[in-house]
Amino acid sequence: MGRKLLTEHINVEGIDTLEVYRKHGGYRSVEKALKTMTPDEVVEEVKKSGLRGRGGAGFPTGMKWSFLAKPEGVPRYLVCNADESEPGTFKDRQLMSKLPHLLIEGMITGSYALGANTSYIYIRGELLYVLRILEKAIAEAYAAGFLGKNILGSGYDLDLFVHPGGGAYICGEETALLESLEGKRGNPRNKPPFPAVQGLYARPTVVNNVESIAAVPVIVNEGGDEYAKIGVGRSTGTKLISACGHLNKPGIYEIELGLPVEEFIYSDEYCGGIWKGRELKAVVAGGSSVPILPKELILKTAAGENRLMTYESLSDGGFVTGTMLGSGGFIAMDETTCIVRNTWNFSRFYHHESCGQCSPCREGTGWMEKVLHRLEHGHGHMEDIDLLVSVAKQIEGNTICPLGEAAAWPVAAAVRHFRHEFEWHVTHAKEAAQPGAVYRANGVLV
């Protein structure tokens, strides 16, 4: 296996406590940054590392930090987006529950770099057990002088708070998260202004995902140039992958970016192949909001090159033949998977989680769910298939936040790559409506 930058000590007994975490090099980046570096130098190291946002968008973290407005006498904030709610993604909760001090260390070092004296961890409402772990670790950090006034005698002050959300998927969008953090309904904001200019309480704010912030101590300790040596091209460092579905060894894997997808799925070091000796049918590579790809396109690009676990390789071919790395929610589906049923299930989720603020999303997600329900339950028509594509197109690019795209892309991709299955649900409506029925080229699997 490749290098483990975040999870090297994750199974050490007691690593969730300050004492054990310190014995394994914990809080070195805080000491280094506050005693030997200026805030701008920390930002520069993050920029040199090439670290890209690990929450899904993949935007360069150091560049995002450099956009932060710094008006004189105005407070700034760092907010950690721990509202992990993308179906298929479950890596951040493990980081927080097993290595809470790693996230806290990243928050301190990152807050110092950004000139923030108050920072927040916004955690998914269902993860109350993780919230308690974080609060205990934060109390330890305060007692040890890593939080509070005059940290390590540096003159730098920082208060850190954990705030539980209400369990709304939409609050994973950064401006909806900020609205919720302010005590309002979690509706996304129109942009501009962007959070870097007017974020939390209309003050300059940076919002980063858990995994992104957890990488900051490694970058500061080892140096941005060293971090950038890991990976391929603009996909630097390591990435946590939540592997689930029909795999022999589902779980959370830290991989070096650039690992071939085929090796990740089939090697004994990682997922160990498809369970029960079945055939791989399709993969959703980056959480439910990214386009699904059939086996032949997830293992190789349309040009016949090996598909790699990188931002660039997975997106090769655009949405015609490619997908996205996204949040790393890697869902493998074997030959027993009904693509229509799976797509309907995703659509139910996005219809339920739409905030309803934008008409295309509010109405369009409902229409997609209804049409897919019709097809899945044997009441569909051939024109329904093109209707799905039409509705998806009318949602995409016409909403305030990316939830519209998150709902539209999976539907459009499923029709694009598995249209024959959708047609079979119309021409063989009775068989398709049977519980557990699955289209296969050689007949029906029930």
C-alpha positions as CSV (number, residue, x, y, z in Angstrom):
1,M,0.0,0.0,0.0
2,G,1.0,3.6,-0.5
3,R,2.0,6.2,2.2
4,K,-0.5,6.9,5.0
5,L,-0.4,10.6,5.8
6,L,-3.6,10.9,7.7
7,T,-4.4,7.4,9.0
8,E,-0.9,6.1,9.9
9,H,-1.7,6.0,13.6
10,I,-5.5,5.6,13.4
11,N,-5.5,2.2,15.1
12,V,-3.1,3.1,17.9
13,E,-4.9,2.5,21.2
14,G,-5.8,5.7,22.9
15,I,-4.9,7.9,19.9
16,D,-8.1,9.9,20.5
17,T,-6.5,11.3,23.7
18,L,-4.1,14.2,23.8
19,E,-1.5,12.2,25.7
20,V,-1.2,9.4,23.1
21,Y,-1.6,11.8,20.2
22,R,1.3,14.0,21.4
23,K,3.5,10.9,21.7
24,H,3.0,10.2,18.0
25,G,4.0,13.7,16.9
26,G,0.7,15.5,17.5
27,Y,0.5,19.3,17.5
28,R,4.0,19.7,16.0
29,S,2.5,21.8,13.2
30,V,1.0,24.2,15.7
31,E,4.3,24.7,17.4
32,K,6.1,25.1,14.1
33,A,3.6,27.5,12.6
34,L,3.1,29.7,15.7
35,K,6.8,29.8,16.6
36,T,8.7,29.9,13.3
37,M,6.3,30.9,10.5
38,T,4.1,33.9,9.6
39,P,0.5,33.3,8.6
40,D,1.3,34.0,5.0
41,E,4.1,31.4,5.0
42,V,1.6,28.8,6.2
43,V,-0.7,29.7,3.3
44,E,2.2,29.5,0.9
45,E,3.0,26.0,2.0
46,V,-0.5,24.9,1.5
47,K,-0.5,26.5,-2.0
48,K,2.8,24.7,-2.8
49,S,1.4,21.4,-1.7
50,G,-1.3,21.4,-4.4
51,L,-3.9,20.2,-1.9
52,R,-7.3,20.3,-3.4
53,G,-10.6,20.3,-1.5
54,R,-11.4,16.8,-0.4
55,G,-15.2,17.5,0.1
56,G,-16.1,17.1,-3.6
57,A,-15.3,20.2,-5.6
58,G,-11.5,19.7,-5.7
59,F,-10.7,23.4,-5.7
60,P,-7.1,24.2,-4.7
61,T,-7.2,24.8,-0.9
62,G,-4.2,27.3,-0.8
63,M,-5.8,29.4,-3.5
64,K,-9.1,29.4,-1.7
65,W,-7.3,30.6,1.4
66,S,-5.5,33.4,-0.5
67,F,-8.8,34.8,-1.7
68,L,-9.9,35.6,1.9
69,A,-10.5,39.3,2.3
70,K,-8.6,41.0,5.1
71,P,-10.1,44.3,6.0
72,E,-8.6,46.1,8.9
73,G,-10.3,45.4,12.3
74,V,-12.8,42.9,10.9
75,P,-12.9,39.4,12.4
76,R,-12.4,36.4,10.1
77,Y,-13.5,32.8,10.5
78,L,-12.5,29.3,9.6
79,V,-15.4,26.9,9.4
80,C,-15.0,23.1,9.1
81,N,-17.7,21.5,7.0
82,A,-18.2,18.2,8.9
83,D,-21.8,17.8,7.6
84,E,-20.8,14.6,5.8
85,S,-24.1,13.5,4.2
86,E,-23.3,12.5,0.6
87,P,-24.7,9.0,0.0
88,G,-21.8,6.6,-0.2
89,T,-19.4,8.8,1.8
90,F,-18.4,8.0,5.4
91,K,-14.7,8.8,5.7
92,D,-14.8,12.1,7.7
93,R,-16.8,10.6,10.6
94,Q,-14.0,8.0,11.1
95,L,-11.4,10.7,11.0
96,M,-13.2,12.7,13.7
97,S,-14.1,9.8,15.9
98,K,-10.7,8.1,15.8
99,L,-8.4,11.1,15.3
100,P,-10.2,14.1,16.8
101,H,-7.0,15.9,17.7
102,L,-5.8,15.7,14.0
103,L,-8.8,17.8,13.0
104,I,-8.3,20.2,15.9
105,E,-4.6,20.6,15.1
106,G,-5.5,21.4,11.5
107,M,-8.1,23.9,12.7
108,I,-5.6,25.7,14.9
109,T,-2.9,25.8,12.2
110,G,-5.4,26.8,9.6
111,S,-7.0,29.5,11.7
112,Y,-3.6,31.0,12.5
113,A,-2.8,31.1,8.8
114,L,-6.1,32.9,8.1
115,G,-6.0,35.3,11.0
116,A,-9.1,33.8,12.5
117,N,-9.6,34.0,16.3
118,T,-12.9,32.1,16.4
119,S,-13.5,29.0,14.4
120,Y,-16.3,26.4,14.1
121,I,-16.7,22.7,13.3
122,Y,-20.2,22.3,11.8
123,I,-21.1,18.6,12.3
124,R,-23.9,16.6,10.9
125,G,-26.8,16.4,13.4
126,E,-27.0,12.6,13.4
127,L,-23.3,12.3,14.5
128,L,-23.9,13.3,18.2
129,Y,-21.5,10.6,19.3
130,V,-18.7,12.2,17.2
131,L,-19.6,15.6,18.6
132,R,-19.0,14.4,22.1
133,I,-15.6,12.9,21.1
134,L,-14.7,16.2,19.5
135,E,-15.8,18.3,22.5
136,K,-13.8,16.1,24.9
137,A,-10.7,16.5,22.7
138,I,-11.2,20.3,22.4
139,A,-11.4,20.4,26.2
140,E,-8.0,18.6,26.4
141,A,-6.5,21.0,23.9
142,Y,-7.7,24.0,25.9
143,A,-6.2,22.5,29.1
144,A,-2.9,21.9,27.3
145,G,-2.7,25.5,26.1
146,F,-3.3,24.7,22.4
147,L,-6.6,26.7,22.4
148,G,-7.6,29.8,24.2
149,K,-5.6,32.9,25.0
150,N,-1.9,33.4,24.0
151,I,-1.4,29.9,22.6
152,L,2.1,28.6,23.4
153,G,3.1,32.2,24.4
154,S,2.8,33.3,20.8
155,G,0.3,36.1,21.4
156,Y,-2.2,34.3,19.1
157,D,-5.7,33.6,20.5
158,L,-8.3,31.0,19.2
159,D,-11.6,29.7,20.4
160,L,-13.0,26.6,18.8
161,F,-16.6,25.5,18.9
162,V,-18.5,22.4,17.6
163,H,-22.0,23.2,16.3
164,P,-24.5,20.4,15.4
165,G,-26.7,20.8,12.3
166,G,-30.2,19.5,11.9
167,G,-29.4,16.6,9.6
168,A,-30.1,18.5,6.3
169,Y,-28.1,17.4,3.2
170,I,-28.4,21.0,1.8
171,C,-26.3,22.2,4.7
172,G,-23.3,20.5,3.1
173,E,-23.4,23.5,0.7
174,E,-21.1,26.1,2.3
175,T,-23.5,29.0,2.2
176,A,-26.4,27.0,3.5
177,L,-24.1,25.8,6.2
178,L,-23.3,29.4,7.2
179,E,-27.0,30.3,7.3
180,S,-27.6,27.3,9.6
181,L,-24.6,28.2,11.7
182,E,-26.2,31.7,12.2
183,G,-29.4,30.1,13.4
184,K,-31.4,30.5,10.2
185,R,-33.0,28.0,7.9
186,G,-30.3,26.3,5.9
187,N,-31.0,27.8,2.4
188,P,-28.1,28.4,0.1
189,R,-27.2,32.1,-0.6
190,N,-26.9,33.8,-3.9
191,K,-23.3,34.4,-4.9
192,P,-21.6,36.8,-5.2
193,P,-20.7,37.9,-2.6
194,F,-18.7,34.8,-1.8
195,P,-17.9,33.6,1.7
196,A,-14.3,34.8,1.4
197,V,-15.7,38.4,1.3
198,Q,-19.0,38.0,3.2
199,G,-19.4,34.7,4.9
200,L,-20.3,33.9,8.6
201,Y,-22.0,37.0,10.1
202,A,-21.2,38.8,6.8
203,R,-17.4,38.6,7.7
204,P,-14.7,37.0,5.6
205,T,-14.9,33.2,6.0
206,V,-13.2,30.1,4.7
207,V,-15.1,26.8,4.7
208,N,-13.1,23.6,4.3
209,N,-14.0,20.0,4.5
210,V,-12.7,17.7,7.4
211,E,-10.2,15.8,5.3
212,S,-8.8,19.0,3.8
213,I,-8.2,20.5,7.2
214,A,-6.7,17.3,8.5
215,A,-4.1,17.4,5.8
216,V,-2.8,20.8,6.9
217,P,-0.6,19.5,9.8
218,V,1.1,17.1,7.4
219,I,1.8,19.8,4.9
220,V,3.2,22.2,7.5
221,N,5.3,19.5,9.1
222,E,6.7,18.0,5.9
223,G,6.6,21.0,3.7
224,G,4.4,21.8,0.7
225,D,7.0,20.6,-1.8
226,E,7.3,17.2,-0.2
227,Y,3.5,16.7,-0.1
228,A,3.3,17.7,-3.8
229,K,5.7,14.8,-4.7
230,I,3.0,12.3,-3.8
231,G,0.3,11.7,-6.4
232,V,0.2,12.5,-10.1
233,G,0.2,15.9,-11.8
234,R,-2.3,18.3,-10.2
235,S,-3.8,15.5,-8.1
236,T,-1.3,15.6,-5.2
237,G,-1.1,13.8,-1.9
238,T,-3.4,11.1,-0.5
239,K,-7.1,10.7,-0.6
240,L,-9.5,8.9,1.7
241,I,-11.9,6.7,-0.2
242,S,-15.2,5.3,1.2
243,A,-15.5,2.0,-0.6
244,C,-18.9,0.3,-0.4
245,G,-21.4,-1.7,-2.4
246,H,-20.7,-5.2,-3.8
247,L,-17.0,-5.5,-2.8
248,N,-15.2,-8.2,-0.9
249,K,-13.5,-5.7,1.4
250,P,-15.6,-2.5,1.7
251,G,-14.2,0.1,4.0
252,I,-12.2,3.3,4.2
253,Y,-8.9,3.4,2.3
254,E,-6.2,6.1,2.2
255,I,-4.7,5.9,-1.3
256,E,-2.0,7.8,-3.0
257,L,-3.7,9.7,-5.9
258,G,-2.7,8.0,-9.2
259,L,-3.6,4.5,-8.1
260,P,-5.3,2.6,-11.1
261,V,-9.0,2.1,-10.5
262,E,-8.7,-1.5,-11.5
263,E,-6.0,-2.1,-8.8
264,F,-8.2,-0.4,-6.2
265,I,-11.1,-2.6,-7.0
266,Y,-9.4,-6.0,-7.6
267,S,-6.2,-6.1,-5.6
268,D,-6.1,-7.8,-2.2
269,E,-4.4,-4.7,-0.7
270,Y,-7.6,-2.7,-1.3
271,C,-11.1,-3.9,-2.1
272,G,-10.3,-7.5,-3.0
273,G,-12.6,-7.7,-6.0
274,I,-16.4,-8.1,-6.5
275,W,-18.2,-10.3,-3.9
276,K,-19.4,-13.8,-4.6
277,G,-17.3,-13.9,-7.7
278,R,-19.8,-11.8,-9.6
279,E,-19.1,-9.4,-12.5
280,L,-18.7,-5.7,-11.9
281,K,-21.4,-3.8,-13.7
282,A,-21.0,-0.1,-12.8
283,V,-19.4,2.3,-10.3
284,V,-20.3,5.6,-8.8
285,A,-16.8,6.9,-8.0
286,G,-17.3,10.1,-6.0
287,G,-20.6,9.9,-4.1
288,S,-24.1,9.7,-5.4
289,S,-24.0,13.1,-7.1
290,V,-21.4,12.2,-9.7
291,P,-22.2,10.4,-13.0
292,I,-22.3,6.6,-12.9
293,L,-20.0,4.7,-15.3
294,P,-20.3,1.2,-16.7
295,K,-17.4,-1.3,-16.1
296,E,-15.7,-0.7,-19.4
297,L,-15.5,3.1,-18.8
298,I,-14.5,3.0,-15.1
299,L,-11.6,0.7,-15.7
300,K,-10.3,2.5,-18.9
301,T,-10.9,5.8,-20.5
302,A,-12.7,6.0,-23.9
303,A,-9.2,6.3,-25.4
304,G,-8.2,2.9,-23.9
305,E,-5.9,4.3,-21.2
306,N,-6.0,2.9,-17.6
307,R,-8.4,5.0,-15.5
308,L,-6.6,6.4,-12.4
309,M,-7.9,7.6,-9.1
310,T,-7.2,11.2,-9.8
311,Y,-9.3,14.3,-10.5
312,E,-8.1,14.5,-14.0
313,S,-8.3,10.8,-15.1
314,L,-11.7,10.2,-13.7
315,S,-13.0,13.3,-15.5
316,D,-11.3,12.4,-18.8
317,G,-13.9,12.4,-21.5
318,G,-16.2,14.9,-19.7
319,F,-19.6,13.6,-18.7
320,V,-19.9,11.7,-22.0
321,T,-17.4,9.0,-21.0
322,G,-16.1,10.3,-17.7
323,T,-17.2,11.1,-14.1
324,M,-15.7,12.9,-11.0
325,L,-13.6,11.9,-8.0
326,G,-15.9,14.0,-5.9
327,S,-15.9,13.2,-2.2
328,G,-14.5,9.7,-2.8
329,G,-17.7,7.8,-2.1
330,F,-16.9,4.8,-4.2
331,I,-20.0,2.6,-4.8
332,A,-19.4,-0.6,-6.7
333,M,-22.4,-2.4,-8.3
334,D,-22.4,-6.0,-9.5
335,E,-24.4,-7.7,-12.2
336,T,-27.4,-8.1,-9.9
337,T,-27.9,-4.3,-9.6
338,C,-30.9,-2.7,-11.3
339,I,-29.7,0.6,-12.6
340,V,-33.3,2.0,-12.9
341,R,-34.1,1.1,-9.3
342,N,-30.8,2.5,-8.1
343,T,-31.3,5.8,-10.0
344,W,-34.9,6.1,-8.6
345,N,-33.5,5.6,-5.1
346,F,-31.0,8.4,-5.6
347,S,-33.7,10.6,-7.0
348,R,-35.9,10.0,-4.0
349,F,-33.1,11.3,-1.8
350,Y,-32.5,14.5,-3.8
351,H,-36.2,15.3,-4.0
352,H,-36.5,14.9,-0.3
353,E,-33.3,17.0,0.5
354,S,-34.0,19.9,-1.9
355,C,-34.5,23.1,0.1
356,G,-37.2,24.1,-2.4
357,Q,-35.8,27.6,-2.9
358,C,-35.3,27.2,-6.7
359,S,-38.2,26.2,-8.9
360,P,-36.1,24.0,-11.3
361,C,-34.8,21.9,-8.4
362,R,-38.0,21.9,-6.3
363,E,-40.2,20.8,-9.2
364,G,-37.6,18.9,-11.3
365,T,-36.4,16.6,-8.6
366,G,-40.0,15.7,-7.9
367,W,-40.7,15.0,-11.6
368,M,-37.6,12.8,-11.9
369,E,-38.6,10.8,-8.9
370,K,-42.1,10.3,-10.2
371,V,-41.0,9.2,-13.7
372,L,-38.4,6.8,-12.4
373,H,-41.0,5.4,-10.0
374,R,-43.3,4.8,-13.0
375,L,-40.5,3.0,-15.0
376,E,-39.5,0.9,-12.0
377,H,-43.0,-0.2,-11.2
378,G,-44.1,-1.2,-14.7
379,H,-46.1,1.9,-15.7
380,G,-43.5,3.7,-17.9
381,H,-43.6,4.8,-21.5
382,M,-40.8,5.1,-24.0
383,E,-41.2,8.9,-24.0
384,D,-40.5,8.9,-20.3
385,I,-36.8,8.1,-20.9
386,D,-36.3,11.3,-23.0
387,L,-38.5,13.2,-20.5
388,L,-35.9,12.3,-17.8
389,V,-33.1,13.7,-19.9
390,S,-35.1,16.8,-20.7
391,V,-35.9,17.5,-17.0
392,A,-32.3,16.9,-16.0
393,K,-31.1,19.4,-18.5
394,Q,-33.6,22.0,-17.3
395,I,-32.4,21.6,-13.7
396,E,-28.6,21.7,-14.5
397,G,-27.1,25.2,-14.3
398,N,-30.4,26.8,-13.3
399,T,-30.2,26.7,-9.5
400,I,-28.5,28.7,-6.8
401,C,-26.5,25.8,-5.4
402,P,-25.1,22.6,-6.9
403,L,-27.8,20.3,-5.5
404,G,-29.6,20.8,-8.8
405,E,-26.6,19.3,-10.6
406,A,-26.2,16.6,-8.0
407,A,-29.7,15.5,-8.7
408,A,-29.5,15.8,-12.5
409,W,-26.1,14.3,-13.3
410,P,-26.8,10.7,-11.9
411,V,-30.1,10.5,-13.9
412,A,-28.6,11.8,-17.2
413,A,-25.6,9.5,-16.9
414,A,-27.7,6.4,-16.1
415,V,-29.8,7.0,-19.2
416,R,-26.7,7.7,-21.3
417,H,-24.9,4.5,-20.4
418,F,-27.8,2.1,-19.6
419,R,-30.6,3.3,-21.9
420,H,-31.2,-0.4,-22.8
421,E,-32.2,-1.1,-19.3
422,F,-34.7,1.8,-19.2
423,E,-36.2,0.6,-22.5
424,W,-36.5,-2.9,-21.1
425,H,-38.5,-1.6,-18.1
426,V,-41.0,-0.4,-20.7
427,T,-41.0,-3.3,-23.1
428,H,-41.0,-5.9,-20.3
429,A,-43.1,-4.0,-17.8
430,K,-44.5,-7.0,-16.0
431,E,-41.1,-8.7,-15.4
432,A,-39.5,-5.4,-14.5
433,A,-42.1,-4.7,-11.8
434,Q,-41.3,-8.0,-10.0
435,P,-39.5,-7.5,-6.7
436,G,-35.7,-7.9,-7.3
437,A,-36.0,-8.1,-11.1
438,V,-32.8,-7.1,-12.9
439,Y,-32.2,-6.7,-16.6
440,R,-29.4,-8.8,-18.0
441,A,-28.4,-9.2,-21.6
442,N,-29.2,-12.9,-21.4
443,G,-32.5,-12.5,-19.7
444,V,-34.1,-11.5,-16.4
445,L,-32.5,-12.2,-13.0
446,V,-35.1,-12.4,-10.2
